[in-house]
């Protein structure tokens, strides 16, 4: 037996009203989500730049040599590192302190000062030992005061070697005339020392420096050993006693021929405090790659580290040396970790709004749909309460008419199919009250007035 389905058509005006309410609900939800997105966008950091500038040192020096290695590593991650040569640590810190320069990071020698005058500069870590090498010609000497009256190269005016050398010579009373203190850079000074034009030169560099290895193997050139290293360290706490083992440069040739004690400041990587955190982490990872395997003067894992406190350490440095790189940078390429990190920060407040909205909106919509029936329930309840009193036949018939009007009005309320049960339930309640009214009227409509 076939069944015919009769399509119930909601009047056009009611249907338009329903659609308008749905659009309003969607629009309100969209406004809230856009607001959440805007708030997240306000707090998320901008994307890191693809290019940063590093101040290194002289193009023939070790800072510049390491700068080239940093540039290679950062290039693999899609970041361009521009290298700017300088005369040394003093010029480097000056560039970082000057807001007019474009320098973002720079190498710096510990113990050179300036921390109090550079509130915008932070440290990304100590990289390696760079000892003070004192090479000289002539008879063996054991103390710096024996250089009094000699021709000594201290490096350029802006180098980190010069202030350290002046401090040590001063406490040994070796800076006054006839001592000649010459601002000659390393390569030129090495040639002059070999030719006899200089009596000594001071040079701060790592043991792997080509200039150091050249001079230590040069006949007629000697290397001073600081036998009173502990006394110097007490006077200058930023120095560390390091030992150059016998034969470490050349085991066959036994270079150096004896153990040498050196005084060593450290090389540090400084940055402006405005450097993007993602780039700070990238630079520290590069430092771990370049300096973490140990050297002739340090064991594996000694560097990079939090060692010298000339400048405050950045928050990224504190976290990196305590816990390692951020989780995303451990497993993702740099660009991907930056993208995911920014999206995640932006998604958190967004999700904090979307998830509650996804639960609240259906409830609000359901309440809005059911609310169309609430006022009619009030009228139905009003008729039901009137039945509690004695009513005339005319009054009872008027109730039936009112019930018919309510039923007619409710039948025109736009109601989604998912909520149709509410409509049919209400119409069932109308029939229930109608039945009670008719029961009061008796078997028909001709009952006399009860009054």
PyMOL commands that set and color helices and strands:
alter all, ss='L'
color gray80, all
select helices_A, chain A and resi 12-43+62-76+89-97+115-117+144-147+160-171+186-195+210-216+229-235+277-291+315-323+327-331+334-386+393-411+417-441
alter helices_A, ss='H'
color red, helices_A
select strands_A, chain A and resi 51-55+80-84+105-109+121-137+151-153+180-182+200-204+221-223+240-244+260-272
alter strands_A, ss='S'
color yellow, strands_A
deselect
rebuild
show_as cartoon
